Amino acid sequence: MSRIGKAPISVPAGVEIKVSADNIVSVKGPKGELFQPLKEGFKVNVVDGIMTIERPNDEKANKALHGLYRSLLNNNVKGVKDGHSTKQELVGVGYKASNQGQILDLSIGYSHRIMLEVPKEIKLTTVTEKGQNPAILMESADKQLLGQVAAKIRGFRKPEPYKGKGIKFAGEQLRRKAGKSASKK
């Protein structure tokens, strides 16, 4: 069995799990409700606050999906209970971030500003403090959606290896390169 797939998921108080007839698992909690469709044959059992996932057989594809479904459902349970968050920093002279509701406005060294509409499931805030890099804070119950939006924002200006300018995750260690070496005489 998959080491990840056979690990049980503890369901905290206040989180409700339902499995529909068409194999869609609904996880509902204080932060919202998330849905996860499962492949035919996979079973979800909830007994005394412990959730387990069983696969139909030992085919290679089902073994791979077993651990995946367990991780996705675990993320859903954690998300509806506590939520997930991410912080990104804008490193560079003149880089700015602001938001008007769900619209993120980025000024990151291009001749134009970049406007991105963030899905309504994500709570978006921007922070600009003197002496600190501008930061983008995002919170959501859905870890998949949060990661996808964060990757899209980072893709607008990835950190470059010489000066480190760009959009990076808070706490991310960047591989830095040395610049041009001095000329030899």
C-alpha positions in Angstrom: 0.0 0.0 0.0 1.0 3.6 -0.5 2.6 5.0 2.7 0.8 8.3 2.2 -2.5 6.7 1.0 -2.9 4.4 4.0 -2.2 7.2 6.6 -5.5 8.1 8.3 -6.8 11.7 8.4 -8.1 13.0 11.7 -11.3 15.0 11.2 -11.5 17.8 13.8 -14.7 18.9 15.5 -16.7 21.3 13.3 -15.7 19.6 10.1 -18.4 17.6 8.2 -17.6 15.1 5.5 -20.2 13.7 3.0 -19.7 11.3 0.1 -22.3 11.6 -2.7 -23.5 8.8 -4.9 -21.3 10.0 -7.9 -18.1 9.7 -5.7 -17.7 13.4 -4.9 -16.4 14.1 -1.4 -17.8 17.3 0.3 -15.8 18.8 3.2 -17.6 21.5 5.1 -16.2 23.6 8.0 -16.1 27.1 9.5 -14.0 28.5 6.6 -16.1 27.2 3.8 -17.0 24.1 1.7 -14.7 22.2 -0.7 -15.5 19.4 -3.2 -13.1 16.6 -4.4 -14.2 14.2 -7.1 -12.8 10.7 -6.8 -12.2 8.1 -9.5 -14.7 5.2 -9.6 -14.0 2.5 -7.1 -12.2 4.6 -4.4 -14.0 4.6 -1.1 -13.9 7.1 1.8 -14.7 5.8 5.3 -15.2 8.1 8.3 -15.3 6.4 11.7 -15.0 8.2 15.0 -13.4 11.3 13.5 -10.8 9.3 11.5 -11.1 9.3 7.7 -9.4 6.6 5.5 -9.3 6.1 1.8 -9.4 2.7 0.1 -8.4 1.9 -3.5 -10.2 -0.7 -5.6 -7.2 -2.7 -6.6 -3.4 -2.7 -6.9 -3.1 -1.3 -10.5 -0.3 1.2 -11.0 -2.7 4.1 -11.8 -4.8 3.4 -8.7 -1.7 3.2 -6.5 -0.6 6.6 -7.7 -4.1 8.1 -7.2 -4.4 6.6 -3.7 -1.7 8.9 -2.2 -2.9 11.9 -4.3 -6.5 11.7 -3.1 -5.4 11.3 0.5 -3.2 14.5 0.3 -5.9 16.4 -1.5 -8.5 15.5 1.1 -6.1 16.2 4.0 -5.5 19.7 2.5 -9.3 20.2 2.2 -9.8 19.2 5.9 -7.1 21.6 7.0 -8.3 24.3 4.7 -11.9 24.4 5.9 -10.8 24.2 9.6 -7.8 26.7 9.7 -7.3 27.9 6.1 -4.1 28.3 4.1 -2.1 31.4 3.5 0.8 32.6 1.4 3.0 35.7 1.4 4.9 37.1 -1.6 7.4 39.9 -1.6 8.3 42.3 -4.4 12.0 42.9 -4.4 13.2 45.8 -6.6 13.5 49.6 -6.8 10.1 51.1 -7.5 8.1 47.8 -7.3 4.7 48.4 -5.9 1.5 46.4 -5.2 -1.9 47.5 -4.3 -5.4 46.1 -4.5 -8.9 47.4 -5.0 -11.1 44.6 -3.7 -10.2 41.5 -5.7 -8.2 43.3 -8.3 -4.4 43.3 -7.8 -2.4 46.2 -9.3 1.3 45.5 -9.8 4.0 47.9 -10.9 7.1 45.7 -11.4 9.4 47.5 -13.8 7.5 47.1 -17.1 6.2 50.1 -19.1 2.7 49.3 -18.0 1.0 48.2 -14.8 -0.3 44.6 -14.5 -3.9 44.2 -13.3 -5.0 40.7 -12.1 -8.5 39.7 -10.9 -8.1 37.3 -8.0 -10.9 34.7 -7.6 -13.5 35.6 -4.9 -12.5 32.5 -2.8 -9.2 34.1 -2.0 -8.9 37.0 0.6 -6.3 39.4 -0.8 -4.4 42.1 1.1 -1.3 44.1 0.1 1.1 45.6 2.7 3.5 48.5 2.0 5.7 49.5 5.0 8.6 51.9 5.0 11.9 50.1 4.9 10.3 46.8 3.9 9.6 45.2 0.5 5.9 45.5 -0.6 4.1 42.2 0.2 1.0 40.4 -1.1 -0.9 38.3 1.4 -3.4 35.8 0.3 -5.7 33.5 2.4 -8.1 30.8 1.3 -9.5 27.4 2.2 -8.6 25.9 -1.1 -4.8 25.2 -1.2 -4.8 24.2 -4.9 -6.4 27.5 -6.0 -4.2 29.5 -3.7 -1.0 27.9 -5.1 -2.1 28.4 -8.7 -2.8 32.1 -8.2 0.5 32.6 -6.3 2.4 30.9 -9.1 0.7 33.1 -11.7 1.7 36.3 -9.8 5.3 35.0 -9.4 5.3 34.3 -13.1 4.9 38.0 -14.0 8.5 38.7 -12.8 10.5 35.7 -11.5 13.4 36.5 -9.3 16.6 36.9 -11.3 19.8 35.3 -10.0 22.2 38.3 -10.0 20.4 41.0 -7.9 17.4 38.9 -6.7 14.9 41.4 -8.2 11.4 40.0 -8.8 8.5 38.5 -7.0 9.4 35.8 -4.5 7.8 33.9 -1.7 8.5 35.0 1.9 11.4 33.0 3.3 12.4 31.6 -0.2 16.2 31.1 -0.6 17.3 32.2 -4.0 20.4 30.8 -5.8 22.6 33.8 -6.4 25.3 34.0 -9.1 28.4 36.1 -9.1 28.5 39.0 -11.6 31.2 39.7 -14.1 34.7 39.1 -12.7 37.2 41.9 -12.9 39.4 42.1 -16.0 42.8 40.5 -15.9 45.9 42.6 -16.6 
